[in-house]
């Protein structure tokens, strides 16, 4: 690669979308197989079109493993996704996030100091090391995945959460589940765990706001976290579509509240949502409760079906939305010029422990 000067970002904002598209296409062609672009389902369409591989966060990182010739993994998603790509990739590959501000508000709701403090607090009531299996949703930081790896726990996705929790209970009698309380509660409910045995730990309150009796009786200790997009879906939204379109099918992501999931016909991951809608017959009507970009993409893909966004307010993953044509162009052109911008590097010890947690999950699947 050449030693040209770094490509600045700011001038790119003066260019039209058409000019940016042309430059991105040229940079992609120049990089060839040395670079693979990953596009999450929630990514904005103008960026998504350049993805070599598309999917949910873990699927993308695993697919990237099948591209050993790609020295650069450009993840058009959010920070924790690029961390997983770095953890699972080979040492000679570099994961890159086009905009470091593309984070995840839910992942930010559980940080390592808070989880360690909760683990310590719970330990004053119960023997955590022998009675609690920590499970983190893949939508979490690498150091929390490492925490689970170190304490005999694992990672889950929205599609395998029940399998993972079944495994967790085969190890120990309780589970500390973070950062999304809704995925944990919805999964526990499907496993016939009583709601009173699923308690919410609030890190801002002493002992999480729980009594000793609640902790002792709990089967799942849920972290007080949530997705800002999926919390917007309400039971009355389901009622509205059922009344307006008799016979309509409602499918939602399990990051939605329990009351919403119970009113829906189905709940599932982004992959399952797409599969069910795509395999439905022509003329089908769907109200879909997940991020707007995915729903909008399905709507354009299948004009023979009526596909509605469940919430009357358009809700997008605002942090992922930070990755735009300008940042993608800037990232690729700098690679062409011999400069790596925004590399995501997980420390070696965290990588080893997080990989342990991830490998436990993959062994369960």
N, C-alpha and C positions, 0 to 999 in steps of 0.2 A: 504494500500500500504506500501511497505517496506521503510526503511530509508537507502538504499544503497547509495554509493557515486554517484554523477552525472556522466553520461556517457560523456566523452570528444568527441568533434567533429573531431579533426585533425586525430587521428588514423584511422578513417573510410575511409579516402581518400587512404589508402594503400590497401584497400580490393577490390576484383574484384566485378563486378556487380552481379555475381552469388552469392557470399557470402552475399552481401548486401540484395539481394532479399530474401534469406533464413532467414536472421535476421529480416527483416521487416515482413515477414510472421509469424514468431514466436512471435514477439511483438504484432502484430494485434490479433493473437489468444489469447494471454495472456490478452489483454485489453478487448476483447469481446465487448459487447454492451456498455461499458463505454466510447467508443471512436468511433466517426464517421469521416471518411476522405472524404472531399469534393474535387472534381477534376474539375477545369474549362476546357472548351473545348480547350483552347489554351495551356494547359499544355503538357509538353513533355511526350512521350508515356510511357517511363519506370516508370514514377511516376503515370501517369494517370491510369495505370493498377490496382493500389491499391485503387482507389477511390470507396467508398461505394455508393456515389451519384455523378452524373455528370450533368453538365448544365452550363448556364451562371451565372453571379455573383449573381443576385437577386434571381433567381430560386433556387440556391443552399442554400442560407440562409433561404429561406422559407421552403425548404425541410428539412433542419436541425431542424426546429421547430417541425417536426413530429417525432423527435427522442428524446423525453424527458429523456430517460434513459442514453443518451450520456452525460457524464459529460465534455467530451473534444471534441471540434469541431476543427479538424485539417484542415485548409483551404489551399489547394494546388492551390493558385491563387496569388493575390497581396494584398498589404496592405489595400486598401480601401474596398476590398471584405471581409477581416477578420473583419474590423470595422463594416460593415453591419451585419455580423453574430453575433457580440457581441451585437449590438443594438437590434436585433430581438430575441436573445436567452433569456432564463430565467436566473435569478440571480445566480442560482447554476451551470450554465454551463460556461465553459471557452473557448473562441476562441483563437486559436493558429496559428501563421504563421511560418512555419518551418525555413524561412530565412527572417529576418527583412529587408534585402536589396531588397526584391522583392516588388518594388513599381510600379508606373505607371507614365510615363513621362507626359502624357496628364493631369492626375490629378494634377501633380505638377505645371502645367502652370497656375492654378488659386488657389492662397492661400487666406486665410481669410483676412489678412491685405489689399491685393490688391483689393479684392472684396468690402470690406468696404470703401476703398478710392474711388473706382469707384461709389459706391452708393452715397457717399457724393458729388462727382463731378457732377454726373447727377442731384443731388438735387439742384444744383445752377441754373439749366436750367428748370427743370420740377419738379412737385410734385411727387417724386418717390413713397412715401408711398401710394398715392391714384391713381397713373397712371401706375405703373410698378409692375408686378408679377415676382419675381425671380424664375427661374427654373434651377435646376442643374441636369445634367446627373448623373446617378448612379455612373459613373466612376469619383468620386470626393471624397474629404476627408470628414470625419464626421462633422467637424466644418462648412463646407459649406452647408451640408444638414441641420445642425442646423440653419444656417443663413436663409435659405429658410423657415424653420419652424417658425422662429421668425418674419419674414416679410411677412407672408401670402402666401408663395410660396410652392413649392413642388419639387418632384424628378421625373425623367422620365427614361425610358430604351429605347433601340433602337427599341423595338417592340411596345411601347405605346406612343411614343413621340407625335404623332399627336393628340391622345386623350387628352394628358396632355396639349398641347398647346391650344387646343380648350377650355379646362376648364380654362386655364390661362387667355385667352381673354374674357371669360365670367365674370372674376373677375375684370380685369382692361384692359385698352386699349393697353398697351405695355408689352413686356416681356424682361427681361434680362436673356439670356440663356448662361450657361457656363457648363464645360470648353471647349466643342468641337464645334467649329463653323460649321463644316461640317454637323453634325447631325441636328443642328438647321436650317441651310440653306436648306438642302435637305427636311426637314419636312415642313418648311415654303413654299417652292416651290410647294410641293404637295398640299398645302392649297391655292394655287393661290395668295400668297403674292408676290408682285413685288420685284425684286431683289434690287431696289433702296430703298425699305423700310426695308431691312435687312442690317444693317451696322455693321462693325466690330470695337469693342472697343479694342484698344491696350493699355494695362495697363502701358506700358513704356513711353507713350506720354501724355502730358497734355490734359485733357478732352478726353483721349482715342484716340487722333488724329482726333476727330470729331468736326464739327462746331455745333453751337447751332441749326441751321436750320436742319441739319441732325438728331440730337437727337430728335427734335420736330416732324419731319416727320416719324421717324422710327417706325415700328411695332415690329420688333425684333431687339434687340441690342445683337449681337453675341460676345462672348468672343474670343479673339485671341488665341485659343488653337486648338490642333489637335493630332491625333494618329500617332506616328512615323512609324507604320507599314502601316496603310491604306493610308497615304499620298503618299506612293510609287507607288500606282496604277495610271496609266495615261491613257488618252483617246486612245493614240496610241497602248496601250496593247490590248484594246478591238478590235481596227481595225485589228491588227495582227491576232488574233484568228478568227475573222470573215472571213478574207481573206483566211487563211490556212485551216479552217474547215467550209465550208459553211453549214449553218443550226445549228451551235453550239449555245447553250444557255449560256448567260453570267449573272451571279448573283454576286452582290457585297454587302458589308456591308455599311450602310449609314454613316459611319465615313469616307468614301471615298469622294473625291471632287465631286461637283455637276456635272462637265463635264463628269466624269466617270459614275456616277449614271444614267445620262440621256442617255448614250450610251448603258447601260446594259439592259437586258430584265427584270430584277427584282432587287430590293434591299431589304435587310431585315436583321434581327438579326441573330445571330448564329443558333438559334433554327429554324428560317424560312429557312435559307440556307440548313440546314441538311434535313428538311422536304421535300423541293422541289426536292432536288437531290435524296433522297431515294425513293420518290414516282414516279419519272420519269421512263419510260419503259427501259427495257434492251436495250443496244446499244446506249443510249443517250450520248451526248457529252456536257460537261460543262466546262466553264472557270470560276473559282471561285476567287473572290477578297476578301479574308480575311486572317487571320493569317495562316502560313504554316502548323503548327501541325494539325489543324482541317482539312485542305484540304488534307493533306497526309493521315490522318486517314480515310476520306471518300474514298479516292482512293484505299486503301487497303481493305476496307470493301466491295466495290462494283467493283470487277474486270471485271464485265460484262459491265461496262460503262467507257467511257473515261473522266477522271476528271483531268483538268489541273489547275495549279497555275497561276493566271492571270499575275503576274509580273515575268519578266525574272530573277530578283534578288530575292533570297530566303530571305524573311523577317519574322523573328520570334519575339515574344514578349520577348525581351532580359532580362527584369527584372523578368518576370515569370519564365524564363528559369533558374534563379538562384536556384530555388527549385529543388534539385536533389535527387538521392537515398541516398546520405550521410546525407543530412539535414532531410529527412523524417525518416530515420533509427534513427538518433540522437534524434529527437523529440519523436518518439514512445518508444524507449528504456529508455529514461529519464522518461516518464510517467509510464512505468512499474516499474522503480526504485523509484518512488514517487516524481519526480521533474518535475515541469512545466517550460518548456523553451519557451521564446518568446510569452508570453500571450499578447493578444491585448485587452486593456481595454479603452473604451471611457468614458471620465468623465461624471458624473451623469447628469449635466445640459445639456451638448451636446447630451447625449443619449435621454433625454426627448424631446428636440426640434427637433432632427433629426428624432425621431420616429413619431413626429407630421407630419413632411413633408412626410415621407414614408407612413403613414396612409392615408394622403390626396390622395396620388397617388393610393394606393390600393382601395380606395373608388371610384376612377374614372374608374378603369379597369373593 
